[in-house]
Amino acid sequence: MIEVRDVSKLYRRGVDLIHALEHVTLEIPAGRFVALVGPSGSGKSTLMNLLAGLDRPDGGEVVVAGQALSQLDEDGLATWRSRHVGLVFQFYNLLPVLSAVENVELPLLLTELSRTERRRRAAIALEVVGIPHRAHHRPRQLSGGEQQRAAIARAIVTDPDLLVADEPTGDLDAKSAVEILTLLRELNRAFEKTIVMVTHDPRAEAYVDDVIRLNKGVLENGGGPHP
C-alpha cells in the first residue's frame, strides 16, 4: 500500500538546515492500522505529510497505492489526494457555519455526483461513525468527540484508500479519546482501511497493528509489528 524508499526531507530555519527525515525506508501493507510515534521534532508529521501528498521529499521516493507521488505535478497531486486520501486533524477543521452533514459533504463537491447522492453518502458516513442524529447540528452544538466523529466521516465519505490522522485524540478528554481510537480501529477492521496515525497518546498503541518509532528523523529499531 505504502512504500517509502530512502526518503529525506530538509527544512531551512534561518541559517540552519534541519534534517526532518534522514534516509527513511519502510513499507506499510494495505489494511494496516499504524501509529507514528516519537518525541516532538522527530519527523512524525513530516512523514505523514509526505504519505498524504501534502509535501514532497528532497530525496527518495514515496509510492502510495501504486502511484509514485513524484510523478505528479501540483494539480495532479491535488486530484490524487482528493480520490485516495482522507485527512483527520487534531482540531477537527470543521466549518462553523455548516451543519455536520454539510461539512461531511464538502469533499464530494469536487465530484460529479448529484446533490441528492452527495447528501445520501454524507448521511451514511455519519451513520458509520455513530452520530446520524447530529446531522443537522453545527460544530459548536457538538461535543469534542462528536466533532471528531464528524471530521472522520468527512475523511471517509470519498471511500479513500488511505486514512491519515494527525493527533486525532490530542484535543479530547480520556473517554472521548478511547471512543475515537475504538472507532478508527472499527473502520480499519470493517472496511479494511489503511490508517496512518501520528500520535503522542500512549493508549493508542493498544489499538494499532504496527508502531513506527521516529527519533530525530531516523527510524528506530522499535518500529515494526506490534505484538
JOHUJO-V597902 format. One record per residue. RES is the residue in one letter. SS is DSSP state (H for helix, E for strand, C for the rest). OMEGA is omega in radians with two decimals (* if undefined). BURIAL is # if it has 16 or more other ideal C-beta (glycine too) atoms within 10 Angstrom, else .. Layout:
RES/SS/OMEGA/BURIAL
RES/SS/OMEGA/BURIAL
This chain:
M/C/-3.13/#
I/E/3.02/#
E/E/3.06/.
V/E/-3.00/#
R/E/3.02/#
D/E/-3.03/.
V/E/3.03/#
S/E/3.11/.
K/E/-3.12/#
L/E/3.01/.
Y/E/3.07/.
R/E/3.10/.
R/E/-3.03/.
G/C/3.11/.
V/C/-3.10/.
D/E/3.05/.
L/E/-3.09/.
I/E/3.09/.
H/E/-3.11/.
A/E/3.06/#
L/E/-3.13/#
E/E/3.02/#
H/E/-3.14/.
V/E/3.07/#
T/E/3.10/.
L/E/3.06/#
E/E/3.06/.
I/E/-3.14/#
P/C/3.10/.
A/C/3.06/.
G/C/3.14/.
R/C/3.03/#
F/E/-2.96/#
V/E/3.03/#
A/E/2.98/#
L/E/-3.08/#
V/E/3.14/#
G/C/-3.13/#
P/C/3.06/.
S/C/-3.13/.
G/C/-3.09/.
S/C/3.13/#
G/C/-3.10/#
K/H/-3.09/#
S/H/3.08/#
T/H/3.13/#
L/H/3.12/#
M/H/-3.14/#
N/H/3.11/#
L/H/-3.14/#
L/H/-3.10/#
A/C/-3.12/#
G/C/3.11/#
L/C/-3.14/#
D/C/-3.13/#
R/C/3.09/.
P/C/3.03/#
D/C/3.09/.
G/E/3.14/.
G/E/-3.03/#
E/E/3.03/.
V/E/3.12/#
V/E/-3.14/#
V/E/3.14/#
A/C/3.08/.
G/C/-3.11/.
Q/E/3.00/#
A/E/-2.99/.
L/H/-3.14/#
S/H/-3.12/.
Q/H/-3.09/.
L/C/3.00/#
D/C/-3.04/.
E/H/3.12/.
D/H/3.12/.
G/H/3.12/.
L/H/3.12/#
A/H/3.11/.
T/H/3.12/.
W/H/3.13/#
R/H/-3.07/#
S/H/-3.10/#
R/H/-2.93/.
H/H/-3.03/#
V/E/2.98/#
G/E/-3.06/#
L/E/3.07/#
V/E/-3.04/#
F/C/-3.13/#
Q/C/-3.04/#
F/C/2.94/.
Y/C/3.13/#
N/C/3.04/.
L/C/3.09/#
L/C/-3.00/.
P/C/-3.09/.
V/C/-3.12/.
L/C/3.04/.
S/E/3.14/#
A/H/-3.09/#
V/H/3.09/#
E/H/3.06/#
N/H/-3.13/#
V/H/-3.09/#
E/H/-2.99/#
L/H/-3.12/.
P/H/-3.11/#
L/H/3.10/#
L/H/3.13/.
L/H/-3.12/.
T/C/3.11/.
E/C/-3.13/.
L/C/3.07/.
S/C/3.13/.
R/H/-3.14/.
T/H/-3.14/.
E/H/3.08/.
R/H/-3.10/#
R/H/3.11/#
R/H/-3.13/.
R/H/3.10/#
A/H/3.12/#
A/H/3.10/#
I/H/-3.14/.
A/H/3.09/#
L/H/3.09/#
E/H/3.14/.
V/H/-3.11/#
V/C/2.96/#
G/C/3.13/#
I/C/3.12/#
P/H/-3.11/.
H/H/-3.14/.
R/H/-3.02/#
A/C/-3.01/#
H/C/3.04/.
H/C/3.05/#
R/E/-3.06/#
P/H/-3.09/#
R/H/3.11/.
Q/H/-3.11/.
L/C/3.01/#
S/C/3.11/.
G/H/3.13/#
G/H/3.11/#
E/H/3.09/#
Q/H/3.13/#
Q/H/3.06/#
R/H/3.08/#
A/H/3.13/#
A/H/3.10/#
I/H/3.07/#
A/H/3.11/#
R/H/-3.11/#
A/H/-3.07/#
I/H/-3.00/#
V/C/3.11/#
T/C/-3.11/#
D/C/-3.08/.
P/C/3.05/#
D/C/-3.00/#
L/E/3.04/#
L/E/-3.12/#
V/E/-3.06/#
A/E/-3.11/#
D/E/-3.13/#
E/C/-3.03/#
P/C/3.12/#
T/C/-2.99/#
G/C/-3.08/.
D/C/-3.03/#
L/C/3.02/#
D/C/-3.00/.
A/H/-3.10/.
K/H/3.14/.
S/H/3.13/#
A/H/3.12/#
V/H/3.12/#
E/H/3.14/#
I/H/3.08/#
L/H/3.11/#
T/H/3.12/.
L/H/3.13/#
L/H/3.11/#
R/H/3.13/#
E/H/3.10/.
L/H/3.11/#
N/H/-3.09/#
R/H/-3.02/.
A/H/-3.04/.
F/H/3.14/.
E/C/3.11/.
K/C/2.98/#
T/E/-3.09/#
I/E/3.02/#
V/E/-3.03/#
M/E/2.97/#
V/E/-3.08/#
T/C/2.93/#
H/C/-3.02/.
D/C/-3.11/#
P/H/3.13/.
R/H/-3.00/.
A/H/-3.05/#
E/H/3.14/.
A/H/-3.03/.
Y/C/-3.00/#
V/C/3.07/#
D/C/-3.05/#
D/E/3.07/#
V/E/3.10/#
I/E/-3.07/#
R/E/3.10/#
L/E/3.05/#
N/E/-3.13/#
K/C/3.05/.
G/C/-3.09/#
V/E/3.07/.
L/E/3.05/#
E/C/-3.13/.
N/C/-3.13/.
G/C/3.13/.
G/C/3.10/#
G/E/-3.04/.
P/E/3.13/.
H/C/-3.09/#
P/C/*/.
